Amino acid sequence: MIAIRAAKAATVAAIALFATLVAFGNLTDYNTNFVFVEHVMSMDTIFPFSTIKYRAITSPALWHAAYALIIAMEAGTALLCWIGAAALARRLRADAAAFNRAKAFSVAGLTLGFLLWQVGFMSIAGEWFGMWQSQQWNGVPSAFRFVITIIAVLIFVALPDHDFDRGAA
């Protein structure tokens, strides 16, 4: 059904828009979220009795490098998803094999976004740096929302499409 294919293109475009706005915000308002990275990596707001503080990174150069990697992954997610959404939109009425092949950029972009927010924010920041312990700088709930949204779109897009009656809408 063409409506399902259009929905796949639209949901990938929605993730592309989200990642674009996040990357744009981080570039144009660099210091706001840089402070977030600084506090998470320096672990200066986790529980005072925590025994994992030895993991802290207090080098501003490493904070900037980590933030640059985050922004690059956000931008990469956006770019791959925009390309993917366009590829899907161009092949809405194509045969199933062509439409399924057109999913490659979408799958790559969605996977990159999933890895950024799941591995980067939930695993590394949340667990390794103990971000969940911080009252002020806990980004785990937000990252979880992003991960769930992205994985839902990834699953939806990855479902195989079949040929449909060309006369049907």
N, C-alpha and C positions, 0 to 999 in steps of 0.2 A: 504494500500500500504506500502510495506516494506521501501520504500524511505522516507516516512513521519515519520515512526518510527525511522529510522536511524537519520533523521534530529532532532527529539526530543532528542535523546540521545546525539547527537553532540552539540546541543545548550546548553543543561544542562552542558556538559563537558566544553564548552566555558566559562560559568559563573563560574564553579568550578576553571578553570585556572585563571580567573581574580581575584577571591576572594583569591586564593592561593598566587598569586603574590602580592596582596595588603597586606595580613597578613605577608608574608615573608618580604616585604619591611619595614613594620612597626616594625617588630622584629629586623631586621638586621641594620636598620637605625632609631633607636628608636627616637632620639632627633629631627629629621627633622619634623615629624608630631606631636611629643609631643608639640613642640613650637606652632603649630597650635591649639591644644586643649587648651593649656595655654592661648593663646590670645583670643580665642573665649569665654572661660569660664570666664576670667577676664574682658572681655568686654572693654579692654583698647584701642581699635582702632575703636569703633563705633562712630557715630556722637557725637561731644562734647556737643551738646544741648539736646541729647536724655534723656528722663525722665525714661528710663527703666534700668538705670545703677545699681539700687538697687538689681537687680537679679544676679549681678556678684558673682562669686565664686573665691576667691583668695587663697584658700588652695592648696598648692602643692600636699598634700596627696590625695585630691579629684580629682585633675587633673590626677594624676597617676591612680587612681581607674577608672575614666571615660575612660582613654586611654586603660587600661587593658580590660575593658568591650568591647570597640570597637574592639580591636584585637581578643578577644575571639569570638565575633560575626562574624567577618570576617573568622576566622579559622573554626568556626562551619558551616558557609555557605559553605565554600570550602569542608569540609569533607562530609557534607550531600549531596552536589551536586555531588561529585566524586562517592559516594556510589550509588546515584540515577542514574547517567549516566551509571555506570556499570550494575546496575539492569536492566535498559532499554535495554542496548546492549545485555545482556544475553537472553532477551526475545523477540528479534526482530521478530522471526518466531513463537512465541507462539500464542495461541488463544487470542482473544481480551480481555477476562476477565483477563487472567494472565498478559498481558501487562499493562492493566489499573491498576491492583493491584501493579505492579512494580513501579508505579509513586510516591508512598508515600514519599520516601526519597527525590526525586527531588522536589516535592511540598513543603516539609518541608524546604529544603535548600533554595529554591527560595523565600519562604515566609520570612525566617529569613533574607536573604539579603535585601529584600524589606523593611522589618521593620527597619533594621539598617540604610539604607540610607534615607528612607522616614521619619521615626519617629525620629531617632537619629540625622541625619544631617539636614534635611529640617525643621522638626517641632521644635525639641528642640534647636539645635544649630542655625538654621536659624531664627526662630521666637522668641523663648524664650530668647536666648542670643543675638539676634539682629545681627547675623553673616552677614546678607545681607547688613548691614550698613558699613561694613568694606571694605576699598579699598584693603587692603593687605590680609585679611584672610577670604574672602567670598568663601566658598565651595559649595554654593547652586547650581550654574550652573552645577558643576561636579556631585553633588549628584543627580540632576535631570536627567542627562544623564544615570546614573547607574540605577535609579529607573525605568525609561522608558524601558531600555533594559531588566532589570530583569522581569518587569511585562509583557512585550511582550512574553518573553520565558515562563513565568508561564502560561499565557493564552494559548499559543500554546501547551504546554505539557498537560495542563488540558483538552484540547478538547478530547472527548472520541474517542478511536480507535475502529475500527470494524474488524471483521474477513475478511480475504481476500483470494482470490483463491491461494492455495499453489503453483500452477504452474506459477503464475505471479511474476514478479520481484519486 
